Amino acid sequence: QKEVEQDPGPLSVPEGAIVSLNCTYSNSAFQYFMWYRQYSRKGPELLMYTYSSGNKEDGRFTAQVDKSSKYISLFIRDSQPSDSATYLCAMSGNSGNTGKLIFGQGTTLQVKP
Amino acid sequence: GAVVSQHPSRVICKSGTSVKIECRSLDFQATTMFWYRQFPKQSLMLMATSNEGSKATYEQGVEKDKFLINHASLTLSTLTVTSAHPEDSSFYICSARGPVIYGYTFGSGTRLTVV
């Protein structure tokens, strides 16, 4: 079993839809949770950064962390074609600079005009 | 915000030659940088953790004599692919741990093609 599981998709939605992306994990030591967006042939770009459980909102994006269920989500409201990309969840259990990130497989999202 | 610059963005080399990829943190100091490899439509695979002033820590299965990592300063880490073979062709990405609010910042990646 992988430490972090993420449905690779692809996920295709119409413009304006609400998108829900999810990851589950098995390591209860994870405390830092991140969502990255990666366009083709580019490095990942940090979207959301959350510590421990709770919700965090930034514009059209909302990240949720439920440590009791070992489940994290990213919601995208009013999705746009420019949101079409691969979304990677990532997590770490170490607060120091040497903490390694463990990534999910990434979900490919396509938003159709 | 935190910026990581990675060069070159694309390189083609012949089998048997070596290629160096640079990763620089432009506006912050990074005592630790990470090197990843990514195959098409797959997630990032951590290759090694690069520590300033000391030897890199390699993940299991990664050949340290083939993938040489040097972290000579607080803003620069390099990955050298030695005696490259076609199977080394991949997308290589570096990242650095910036201020907490920024999490981990990634470079734009290097597409290596070995012919």
Interface residues (C-beta under 8 A of the other chain):
Chain A: Q6 P8 Y32 M34 Y36 R41 K42 G43 P44 E45 L46 Y49 L88 A90 N97 T98 G99 K100 L101 F103 G104 Q105 G106 T108
Chain B: V4 Q6 A30 T31 T32 F34 K41 Q42 S43 L44 L46 T49 N51 F91 I93 S95 R97 I101 Y102 G103 Y104 T105 F106 G107 S108 G109 R111
